[in-house]
């Protein structure tokens, strides 16, 4: 079972063990950087737990009704098992029921075909051509 776990003083360090595949590292900053970023940029970090083990990291922010998913990282040993999809679906449910979240967006590097496929599978569509090598995608409401 996949769960989103709010990070706190007792569990945040478990996320520091999360590792990406070497070819993914150029697309995503390390978890430690993301945790620091969350403290200065109004972002909310979560751990992704699978079978009671911390296997991933997810972070989003709400900016005047625009909910922006900044990060999703699943440890290399747990990828391609549906864990990232399940975690994102849980987050999307939470965001869609909040009255303060009018639109949900994310972005990824233009060359990150894995991220493009991942987010498209969740219902995100690119908004326009890549800007400065970054694709911005919006969740299409059903």
Secondary structure, DSSP 8 states (H G I E B T S, - for coil): -EEEEE--TTTGGGGGG----GGGTTTS--HHHHHHHHHHTTEEEEEEEETTEEEEEEEEEEETTEEEEEEEEE-GGGTTSSHHHHHHHHHHHHHHH-TT--EEEEEEETT-HHHHHHHHHTTEEE-SS-BTTEEEEEE---
